Amino acid sequence: MKQWAQGADPHNIKPYGDTMGDGWVQMSFTLPVALCEEAREAAKKLAGKMGLSDVMVYHEADLGYGFSFFIIYGKCKHSVDFARIVCPKVVEKKMTFDEINEFIRTHVGRPIRVIGACTGSDAHTVGIDAIMNMKGYAGEYGLERYEMFETKNLGSQVPNEKLLAEALEFNADAILVSQVVTQKDIHLSNLAELIDMVEAAGIREKVLMICGGPRITHEVALELGFDAGFGPGTTPTIVASYIAQEFVKRFGKGLKAKT
């Protein structure tokens, strides 16, 4: 259900600074020029071209080697019709730790096998560990703690080829991929490559494909060919609830019996 502040027009939403609809925003960027009066003016002109008025340079810093950093304050001229925005979302009901275990026990009858990794050159395991490690995240247990999940966490810098081979050997029901490194959209090409490999191996319709990271949304995940995508702040029970319910919806009890 969409909600907005009292007095706000859902068809004309603008940033809020001091008063409703004033459009005040703060933004920052780096320019490849040394800090000087001309650089400061360039920053203000760029902000104007981005749709800001009443532009002020709130902070500036010399980064050395011909680079300068600016924090800009200004009024956004544009608005959006919030009431008409529709975003793809993961809609499964969030369940508790005990509810998830009981749901899988009742509707699947065996532990669901989940394998996860940070793939490619990504060495950041914070995301995959938050979801899979026993200690979990934000006061919630990770998948390793669940009686009705059998898990395998491959860690960081795992080539897609290795993840696929391990998933086949593990007879995985779900593959989780965490992508934190996003420079030059490397996360997108890496995730797309994995989907191509899974499809070529003939198991795409037999396994849930899930990805997550700071620049991942459910919409992006669907576009790449994944079943679900989770962004920043996702907790273990959100992912566990989705896997349990989507597995039953997709495969049903007894349709994927594994030993």
Backbone bond lengths (Angstrom), bond angles and torsions (degrees), N, CA, C in turn:
res aa  C-N    CA-C-N  psi(-1)  N-CA   C-N-CA  omega(-1)  CA-C   N-CA-C  phi
1 M - - - 1.468 - - 1.527 109.39 -
2 K 1.346 116.80 128.62 1.457 121.09 -178.30 1.530 110.25 -79.33
3 Q 1.324 115.97 140.02 1.451 121.18 -179.81 1.523 109.28 -134.44
4 W 1.323 115.79 151.71 1.460 120.70 176.79 1.514 109.01 -148.96
5 A 1.318 115.12 161.45 1.456 121.45 -175.33 1.527 111.02 -67.90
6 Q 1.315 114.56 152.59 1.464 119.94 177.42 1.525 109.56 -59.42
7 G 1.310 116.32 131.17 1.455 121.06 179.58 1.514 114.12 92.10
8 A 1.326 117.32 -10.78 1.462 120.30 179.62 1.524 110.44 -82.67
9 D 1.326 116.59 143.62 1.460 122.40 176.59 1.523 108.00 -95.32
10 P 1.336 118.60 109.38 1.472 120.52 -176.22 1.521 113.72 -62.56
11 H 1.343 117.16 -17.00 1.463 120.56 178.60 1.529 112.10 -92.04
12 N 1.320 116.84 -2.47 1.467 120.55 -177.00 1.534 109.30 -146.39
13 I 1.315 115.82 63.51 1.466 120.90 -176.11 1.525 110.74 -87.00
14 K 1.339 114.41 127.11 1.468 121.88 176.10 1.527 108.43 -127.90
15 P 1.338 117.12 162.21 1.468 119.63 177.09 1.525 111.27 -58.29
16 Y 1.337 114.22 149.91 1.465 121.83 -179.17 1.522 108.49 -109.40
17 G 1.317 116.64 127.40 1.456 121.32 176.42 1.513 110.86 -116.95
18 D 1.338 116.47 -80.52 1.460 121.98 178.92 1.530 111.78 -101.65
19 T 1.325 115.86 -38.13 1.464 120.44 -179.24 1.528 109.10 -136.18
20 M 1.330 116.46 159.65 1.451 122.12 -176.82 1.527 111.89 -56.60
21 G 1.330 115.53 125.31 1.453 120.86 174.71 1.513 115.82 77.57
22 D 1.352 117.39 12.57 1.466 117.72 -178.23 1.532 112.63 -76.20
23 G 1.308 117.67 -17.53 1.456 120.79 174.04 1.523 116.54 79.68
24 W 1.327 118.34 5.26 1.452 119.70 -177.06 1.537 111.22 -65.33
25 V 1.330 116.07 130.82 1.462 122.31 177.98 1.523 109.93 -136.10
26 Q 1.319 114.95 160.40 1.459 122.05 174.36 1.520 107.82 -123.78
27 M 1.313 117.57 134.52 1.454 121.42 179.91 1.519 109.63 -140.69
28 S 1.308 116.71 159.96 1.465 120.70 179.81 1.519 110.15 -138.04
29 F 1.316 116.33 150.62 1.458 121.33 175.81 1.524 110.09 -162.46
30 T 1.303 115.03 165.75 1.471 123.18 178.65 1.520 109.17 -113.39
31 L 1.324 116.69 136.71 1.461 121.90 175.84 1.529 109.63 -110.61
32 P 1.333 117.60 143.82 1.467 120.65 -179.53 1.524 112.32 -84.07
33 V 1.329 116.14 46.68 1.467 122.40 176.38 1.524 108.33 -138.06
34 A 1.307 116.17 152.91 1.463 120.35 179.96 1.525 109.97 -66.92
35 L 1.328 116.48 152.42 1.458 121.36 -179.79 1.524 109.63 -68.06
36 C 1.338 115.53 123.37 1.459 121.86 179.59 1.523 107.80 -163.93
37 E 1.333 117.51 178.43 1.458 120.68 179.18 1.524 111.29 -60.84
38 E 1.346 116.72 -39.12 1.450 120.73 -179.71 1.538 111.24 -66.02
39 A 1.322 116.76 -38.02 1.462 120.68 178.63 1.525 110.06 -65.23
40 R 1.333 116.27 -41.06 1.454 120.98 179.03 1.535 110.63 -62.19
41 E 1.331 116.13 -42.39 1.465 120.27 179.62 1.529 110.25 -68.24
42 A 1.327 116.35 -36.50 1.464 120.08 178.07 1.527 110.55 -62.99
43 A 1.323 116.78 -40.73 1.458 120.99 179.06 1.522 110.78 -62.15
44 K 1.337 117.01 -41.11 1.464 121.03 -179.93 1.529 111.24 -67.89
45 K 1.317 116.32 -39.59 1.462 119.85 179.53 1.530 111.08 -67.26
46 L 1.301 116.23 -39.37 1.461 119.84 177.85 1.537 110.79 -63.01
47 A 1.327 115.68 -42.15 1.465 119.52 178.17 1.529 110.66 -61.84
48 G 1.321 116.89 -36.86 1.450 121.26 177.53 1.519 111.61 -64.63
49 K 1.325 116.61 -40.42 1.459 120.78 178.21 1.533 111.93 -68.90
50 M 1.331 116.46 -21.02 1.465 120.57 176.86 1.528 112.15 -83.48
51 G 1.331 116.34 0.18 1.456 119.19 176.85 1.504 115.18 100.91
52 L 1.340 118.20 16.99 1.464 121.49 179.01 1.524 110.19 -102.20
53 S 1.323 115.77 143.09 1.464 121.83 173.29 1.520 108.65 -118.48
54 D 1.315 116.95 170.00 1.474 122.41 -179.29 1.530 110.58 51.79
55 V 1.313 115.78 45.84 1.464 121.46 -172.90 1.521 110.94 -73.93
56 M 1.345 114.49 135.45 1.463 121.79 175.12 1.521 108.89 -131.86
57 V 1.324 116.19 143.25 1.463 120.97 171.64 1.516 107.37 -86.82
58 Y 1.309 115.63 110.11 1.464 121.14 -176.32 1.525 111.18 -83.13
59 H 1.337 116.56 -34.56 1.465 121.03 -179.78 1.514 108.73 -153.35
60 E 1.327 116.55 146.89 1.456 121.46 176.52 1.518 109.13 -144.25
61 A 1.346 116.05 152.41 1.462 119.86 -179.19 1.522 109.73 -150.86
62 D 1.327 114.77 142.31 1.457 121.68 175.28 1.533 107.87 -85.00
63 L 1.318 116.97 116.12 1.458 120.79 -179.93 1.518 112.72 -89.82
64 G 1.320 117.30 -4.78 1.452 120.48 -179.37 1.520 112.38 80.64
65 Y 1.311 116.79 164.74 1.470 123.09 176.30 1.529 112.19 56.46
66 G 1.340 116.54 32.04 1.453 119.94 176.04 1.515 115.28 81.74
67 F 1.329 118.07 24.40 1.464 121.98 179.51 1.531 109.84 -124.90
68 S 1.333 115.70 146.96 1.463 121.07 176.59 1.530 109.78 -137.96
69 F 1.316 115.48 149.98 1.464 122.19 -175.84 1.522 109.80 -119.81
70 F 1.349 115.87 138.78 1.457 120.52 -177.47 1.523 111.35 -133.94
71 I 1.338 116.08 142.15 1.454 122.59 166.34 1.518 106.35 -112.74
72 I 1.324 115.40 122.95 1.460 122.19 -173.37 1.531 110.26 -110.76
73 Y 1.317 115.85 142.59 1.458 122.32 175.29 1.525 107.53 -121.58
74 G 1.324 117.78 130.96 1.457 120.20 -179.42 1.512 111.88 -166.71
75 K 1.335 116.10 174.85 1.457 121.94 -179.55 1.532 110.31 -100.66
76 C 1.320 114.95 128.08 1.451 120.63 177.06 1.530 109.65 -78.16
77 K 1.332 116.70 130.57 1.458 120.67 -178.12 1.527 111.98 -84.08
78 H 1.308 116.91 -18.30 1.454 120.87 -169.59 1.530 112.13 -99.56
79 S 1.318 115.07 161.91 1.458 121.80 176.13 1.529 108.26 -140.59
80 V 1.343 116.41 169.26 1.456 121.62 177.91 1.526 109.33 -130.10
81 D 1.336 115.03 154.25 1.456 121.24 175.62 1.523 107.43 -89.46
82 F 1.317 115.32 88.69 1.462 121.57 -176.15 1.525 111.91 -61.64
83 A 1.308 117.15 -34.50 1.459 121.37 -175.43 1.524 112.41 -66.08
84 R 1.330 117.51 -18.73 1.461 120.85 -177.53 1.531 112.58 -102.78
85 I 1.315 117.50 2.72 1.465 120.87 -177.76 1.529 109.94 -79.32
86 V 1.321 115.73 130.65 1.463 122.22 176.77 1.527 108.05 -126.49
87 C 1.326 117.09 123.82 1.457 122.20 -178.69 1.526 110.54 -121.44
88 P 1.331 117.69 134.69 1.469 119.54 173.46 1.526 110.08 -62.04
89 K 1.334 117.01 135.34 1.461 121.40 -178.57 1.520 110.39 -137.34
90 V 1.326 114.93 153.55 1.456 120.16 168.82 1.525 106.21 -76.38
91 V 1.325 117.07 120.20 1.461 119.97 -170.40 1.528 113.74 -107.67
92 E 1.317 118.08 4.36 1.461 118.92 -179.45 1.530 110.48 -63.60
93 K 1.318 115.60 147.59 1.462 122.40 178.89 1.528 109.85 -67.47
94 K 1.335 116.20 134.10 1.455 120.06 175.61 1.522 109.23 -79.42
95 M 1.343 115.55 125.93 1.463 121.46 -179.57 1.525 109.80 -112.76
96 T 1.323 116.34 166.72 1.456 122.05 176.93 1.524 110.12 -83.84
97 F 1.323 115.19 170.47 1.471 121.71 177.93 1.523 111.03 -52.76
98 D 1.323 117.55 -51.71 1.467 121.18 -178.47 1.521 111.89 -67.11
99 E 1.318 116.99 -38.66 1.464 120.24 179.13 1.523 111.63 -63.76
100 I 1.323 116.73 -38.66 1.463 120.49 179.80 1.523 110.62 -65.71
101 N 1.326 116.61 -46.88 1.467 119.86 177.91 1.525 111.16 -58.07
102 E 1.314 116.88 -45.19 1.461 120.67 -178.36 1.531 111.27 -68.15
103 F 1.307 116.87 -37.45 1.465 121.12 178.61 1.525 110.94 -61.20
104 I 1.330 116.38 -46.26 1.464 120.20 -179.83 1.527 110.21 -67.72
105 R 1.314 116.40 -41.86 1.462 120.60 179.62 1.536 110.48 -59.46
106 T 1.308 116.19 -41.11 1.463 121.21 -176.52 1.524 112.38 -77.71
107 H 1.327 116.91 -43.70 1.462 120.26 -170.35 1.530 114.43 -97.93
108 V 1.327 117.11 -17.87 1.465 120.12 179.50 1.522 111.22 -113.70
109 G 1.327 115.76 -43.73 1.455 119.71 176.20 1.509 115.07 85.52
110 R 1.317 116.76 6.64 1.466 122.03 176.64 1.525 108.24 -159.47
111 P 1.330 118.64 161.89 1.462 119.78 176.82 1.537 111.61 -64.42
112 I 1.317 115.85 141.14 1.467 121.54 174.31 1.523 108.11 -84.73
113 R 1.312 116.52 131.50 1.461 121.01 -175.35 1.527 110.68 -92.89
114 V 1.332 115.14 122.78 1.458 121.97 -175.33 1.520 109.48 -125.79
115 I 1.325 116.42 126.82 1.458 121.58 176.27 1.523 108.37 -117.25
116 G 1.333 116.79 140.91 1.456 119.86 -176.63 1.513 112.24 -140.64
117 A 1.337 115.97 158.73 1.468 120.53 -179.76 1.521 110.37 -168.03
118 C 1.335 114.81 157.99 1.460 122.41 163.53 1.524 105.28 -95.10
119 T 1.301 117.99 119.62 1.455 120.09 -170.24 1.524 113.26 -103.34
120 G 1.329 113.98 168.94 1.457 120.27 -179.49 1.516 111.44 67.75
121 S 1.325 116.76 -137.47 1.470 121.71 -178.84 1.521 112.83 -87.15
122 D 1.327 117.22 1.06 1.461 121.58 -174.72 1.529 111.20 -70.60
123 A 1.337 115.59 118.48 1.472 121.40 -178.94 1.517 112.33 -104.18
124 H 1.313 118.26 9.29 1.459 122.06 -175.97 1.522 110.38 -96.41
125 T 1.317 116.65 108.37 1.468 120.80 -176.96 1.526 113.24 -95.62
126 V 1.320 117.62 2.98 1.460 119.76 -174.55 1.525 111.58 -58.61
127 G 1.326 118.10 -38.64 1.451 120.77 -178.09 1.517 113.33 -70.59
128 I 1.331 116.22 -51.00 1.467 119.93 -177.82 1.520 110.45 -67.65
129 D 1.344 116.95 -34.53 1.465 120.26 178.33 1.526 111.29 -68.22
130 A 1.322 116.73 -37.34 1.470 120.18 179.48 1.520 111.16 -59.61
131 I 1.319 116.60 -35.53 1.458 120.70 -177.60 1.523 111.88 -87.33
132 M 1.325 118.08 -37.47 1.462 120.35 -170.10 1.522 115.16 -100.87
133 N 1.333 117.74 -36.86 1.468 119.15 -175.65 1.533 112.08 -61.93
134 M 1.302 116.04 148.83 1.455 121.94 -176.82 1.528 112.21 -55.65
135 K 1.327 117.26 -39.26 1.468 120.21 -177.91 1.521 112.39 -68.99
136 G 1.340 117.60 -24.22 1.451 121.71 173.36 1.518 114.51 70.97
137 Y 1.336 114.92 -145.92 1.461 121.24 -172.72 1.527 109.51 -159.44
138 A 1.315 116.12 142.31 1.475 122.86 175.72 1.524 112.40 56.65
139 G 1.338 116.22 36.63 1.449 120.53 177.49 1.512 115.00 81.16
140 E 1.337 117.11 6.78 1.457 121.36 179.03 1.525 110.61 -113.10
141 Y 1.318 117.36 140.62 1.457 121.81 178.34 1.522 111.01 -68.68
142 G 1.355 115.48 145.87 1.448 120.58 174.21 1.519 111.19 -80.10
143 L 1.323 116.80 173.28 1.463 121.82 -174.44 1.521 112.62 -60.66
144 E 1.331 117.70 -28.73 1.466 120.67 179.85 1.524 111.91 -60.76
145 R 1.314 116.99 -25.00 1.458 121.49 -176.43 1.544 112.04 -81.74
146 Y 1.318 117.24 -16.88 1.460 121.27 -176.41 1.526 111.20 -77.83
147 E 1.311 115.67 134.35 1.459 121.15 175.87 1.522 111.48 -65.15
148 M 1.349 116.78 -32.02 1.451 120.49 -173.26 1.528 113.73 -101.61
149 F 1.331 116.36 18.65 1.464 121.30 168.14 1.523 108.16 -122.56
150 E 1.308 116.66 133.07 1.464 121.94 170.39 1.518 105.78 -107.60
151 T 1.334 117.51 120.63 1.457 120.10 -168.88 1.522 113.25 -122.78
152 K 1.330 113.53 158.13 1.461 121.13 174.65 1.525 107.66 -146.67
153 N 1.330 115.83 113.99 1.460 122.26 -179.10 1.526 108.38 -103.63
154 L 1.324 116.94 113.13 1.467 121.59 -176.59 1.521 113.35 -84.24
155 G 1.334 117.45 -9.26 1.461 119.93 177.72 1.515 113.07 83.70
156 S 1.346 115.66 -145.67 1.464 121.14 -170.50 1.520 113.08 -105.58
157 Q 1.337 113.97 165.58 1.468 123.91 176.03 1.534 111.75 50.33
158 V 1.305 114.63 48.15 1.465 120.98 -180.00 1.530 109.00 -96.45
159 P 1.321 118.96 118.60 1.467 120.36 176.66 1.526 110.54 -60.43
160 N 1.313 116.83 147.59 1.456 120.11 178.66 1.523 112.04 -56.92
161 E 1.330 116.04 -35.52 1.464 119.98 179.06 1.523 111.43 -61.56
162 K 1.326 115.42 -40.40 1.465 119.47 -179.27 1.526 110.72 -70.37
163 L 1.327 116.59 -41.79 1.460 119.96 179.22 1.532 110.49 -60.44
164 L 1.313 116.85 -43.59 1.461 120.37 179.62 1.526 110.94 -64.38
165 A 1.332 116.64 -44.21 1.463 120.25 179.99 1.530 110.93 -62.49
166 E 1.334 116.86 -42.24 1.455 121.13 179.34 1.529 110.94 -67.08
167 A 1.334 116.46 -37.30 1.460 120.79 179.22 1.526 110.66 -64.32
168 L 1.328 116.78 -40.65 1.462 121.17 178.55 1.525 110.83 -65.65
169 E 1.329 116.06 -43.75 1.466 120.37 -179.61 1.530 111.01 -66.91
170 F 1.327 116.55 -37.06 1.464 122.84 -179.05 1.527 111.73 -77.69
171 N 1.337 115.06 -12.86 1.461 120.34 -175.79 1.525 110.42 58.07
172 A 1.318 116.11 49.59 1.458 122.70 -171.74 1.519 112.76 -67.99
173 D 1.308 115.50 143.73 1.460 122.62 172.15 1.522 110.82 -91.80
174 A 1.333 116.46 -28.34 1.459 121.49 -178.74 1.524 109.77 -143.11
175 I 1.325 115.30 141.32 1.466 122.01 176.72 1.519 108.39 -116.84
176 L 1.342 116.23 123.26 1.462 122.46 178.98 1.521 109.31 -107.86
177 V 1.326 116.53 130.61 1.459 121.34 179.40 1.520 109.29 -125.88
178 S 1.326 116.36 126.12 1.458 121.74 176.77 1.524 109.57 -106.09
179 Q 1.338 116.45 131.91 1.454 121.86 179.77 1.525 109.67 -130.36
180 V 1.320 115.39 108.20 1.463 121.20 178.70 1.524 110.71 -98.97
181 V 1.344 117.18 -41.31 1.460 121.52 178.95 1.524 109.23 -72.74
182 T 1.333 116.91 122.50 1.466 120.48 -174.42 1.528 113.10 -129.32
183 Q 1.350 118.20 6.92 1.456 119.90 -178.90 1.520 110.67 -56.00
184 K 1.338 115.27 134.73 1.465 123.13 179.55 1.524 111.78 54.93
185 D 1.339 115.92 29.09 1.469 123.02 176.91 1.530 112.86 57.67
186 I 1.338 115.56 32.46 1.461 118.71 179.60 1.522 111.48 -62.39
187 H 1.351 116.89 -27.82 1.464 119.40 179.29 1.527 111.61 -64.72
188 L 1.328 116.91 -33.93 1.458 120.34 -178.72 1.528 111.68 -70.03
189 S 1.330 116.25 -45.70 1.469 119.18 179.41 1.518 110.89 -66.86
190 N 1.326 117.37 -35.82 1.453 121.02 -179.76 1.525 111.29 -67.68
191 L 1.321 116.30 -42.74 1.462 120.28 179.30 1.524 111.45 -68.36
192 A 1.329 116.63 -40.38 1.465 120.32 178.63 1.529 110.64 -63.43
193 E 1.334 115.98 -39.11 1.461 119.93 178.65 1.523 111.14 -62.43
194 L 1.327 116.90 -40.85 1.464 120.32 179.85 1.524 110.98 -62.88
195 I 1.330 117.34 -43.35 1.458 120.48 178.73 1.523 110.37 -60.43
196 D 1.329 116.98 -43.15 1.472 120.52 178.22 1.520 111.03 -59.60
197 M 1.319 116.86 -40.18 1.463 121.09 -178.40 1.531 111.00 -70.01
198 V 1.327 116.17 -40.64 1.466 120.35 178.86 1.528 110.37 -64.19
199 E 1.333 115.99 -40.37 1.462 120.00 178.06 1.521 111.09 -65.89
200 A 1.337 116.34 -41.74 1.460 120.32 179.75 1.523 111.55 -64.38
201 A 1.339 116.15 -29.69 1.472 120.48 179.55 1.534 111.88 -79.04
202 G 1.332 116.06 -7.62 1.452 120.47 176.65 1.517 115.48 77.79
203 I 1.339 117.59 21.72 1.466 119.64 -177.55 1.525 113.03 -117.59
204 R 1.351 117.03 5.28 1.462 118.58 -175.02 1.523 112.86 -57.02
205 E 1.324 117.92 -38.40 1.455 120.90 -178.24 1.529 112.58 -82.44
206 K 1.324 116.43 0.97 1.464 120.19 -176.91 1.527 112.68 -111.60
207 V 1.329 116.98 -0.76 1.463 119.99 -174.38 1.524 110.25 -141.39
208 L 1.339 116.91 142.74 1.454 121.92 174.46 1.524 108.79 -81.00
209 M 1.326 116.36 130.73 1.457 121.59 179.60 1.526 108.44 -110.85
210 I 1.343 115.79 119.95 1.459 121.66 -174.78 1.521 109.25 -130.82
211 C 1.323 117.60 135.71 1.463 120.84 176.78 1.522 109.88 -130.34
212 G 1.332 115.08 159.93 1.455 120.23 -179.41 1.510 111.70 -156.48
213 G 1.329 115.87 159.01 1.456 120.61 179.21 1.507 111.19 160.76
214 P 1.339 117.65 175.22 1.460 121.57 -174.91 1.522 114.41 -65.39
215 R 1.349 117.43 -23.17 1.457 119.48 179.15 1.528 111.52 -118.37
216 I 1.330 114.90 25.14 1.461 120.41 177.85 1.531 109.50 -102.60
217 T 1.301 116.30 134.14 1.463 122.78 170.85 1.527 107.66 -125.51
218 H 1.312 115.89 165.84 1.462 119.42 177.71 1.529 110.18 -62.40
219 E 1.328 116.23 -37.11 1.466 120.56 179.63 1.525 110.94 -63.79
220 V 1.319 117.16 -45.79 1.466 121.35 177.96 1.523 110.33 -60.66
221 A 1.334 116.30 -43.81 1.463 120.70 -179.66 1.524 111.16 -59.90
222 L 1.327 117.48 -44.80 1.457 121.25 179.27 1.523 111.27 -62.44
223 E 1.325 116.88 -40.69 1.464 120.94 179.40 1.527 111.63 -63.16
224 L 1.331 116.48 -32.31 1.458 121.27 -179.61 1.527 112.51 -81.88
225 G 1.334 117.36 -11.44 1.458 120.60 -179.89 1.512 114.47 103.03
226 F 1.333 117.76 7.27 1.459 121.56 177.12 1.527 109.52 -84.47
227 D 1.314 115.75 165.23 1.459 120.77 178.23 1.520 112.09 -84.81
228 A 1.335 116.85 -29.31 1.465 120.03 -178.44 1.523 109.83 -157.96
229 G 1.322 115.13 152.03 1.452 121.41 175.80 1.515 110.21 -134.58
230 F 1.331 116.38 141.67 1.458 121.59 -177.63 1.524 110.11 -128.92
231 G 1.326 116.34 133.67 1.451 121.67 -177.09 1.511 113.70 -98.93
232 P 1.347 117.00 -164.24 1.463 122.23 -178.10 1.521 112.28 -57.33
233 G 1.340 116.41 143.03 1.452 121.34 176.99 1.512 114.70 86.93
234 T 1.333 117.42 -2.04 1.463 120.12 178.78 1.520 110.20 -66.37
235 T 1.318 117.30 132.56 1.462 122.24 -179.24 1.531 110.47 -103.26
236 P 1.336 117.03 161.65 1.468 120.34 -176.99 1.517 115.03 -55.80
237 T 1.339 118.00 -39.26 1.466 118.49 -177.03 1.529 112.09 -68.56
238 I 1.320 117.52 -26.44 1.464 120.24 176.76 1.525 109.49 -65.08
239 V 1.340 115.90 -47.43 1.458 120.52 179.85 1.528 110.73 -68.69
240 A 1.328 116.50 -43.55 1.464 120.60 -179.82 1.526 111.19 -62.21
241 S 1.325 117.17 -41.68 1.462 121.19 178.52 1.521 110.48 -61.71
242 Y 1.331 115.70 -42.91 1.465 119.41 -179.77 1.524 110.88 -64.22
243 I 1.335 117.38 -48.04 1.462 120.44 -178.40 1.524 110.86 -58.62
244 A 1.319 116.76 -47.65 1.464 120.93 -177.64 1.526 111.49 -60.06
245 Q 1.328 116.66 -50.20 1.459 120.36 -175.62 1.523 112.61 -73.36
246 E 1.327 116.99 -38.37 1.460 119.77 -179.96 1.523 110.96 -70.62
247 F 1.340 116.61 -34.76 1.463 120.00 177.45 1.529 110.29 -60.98
248 V 1.323 116.73 -46.53 1.462 120.70 -179.78 1.525 110.50 -66.05
249 K 1.330 116.80 -41.54 1.451 120.95 179.83 1.533 110.95 -63.95
250 R 1.314 115.38 -40.21 1.466 120.19 -175.30 1.514 113.13 -79.04
251 F 1.322 115.85 -43.95 1.460 119.56 -171.04 1.536 114.25 -111.55
252 G 1.309 117.27 -29.27 1.453 119.96 -179.23 1.516 112.61 73.21
253 K 1.305 115.72 160.51 1.469 120.75 -179.76 1.516 110.23 -65.21
254 G 1.331 115.97 129.57 1.450 121.60 174.17 1.515 114.06 85.88
255 L 1.366 117.57 -10.97 1.467 118.85 -178.46 1.509 112.33 -79.60
256 K 1.337 116.62 -12.99 1.451 119.83 -179.03 1.510 109.95 -136.28
257 A 1.305 116.76 43.60 1.461 119.92 -179.85 1.509 109.92 -63.34
258 K 1.328 115.75 129.74 1.461 121.55 -178.47 1.517 109.23 -130.35
259 T 1.318 115.20 152.66 1.452 120.38 176.63 1.495 109.37 -116.94
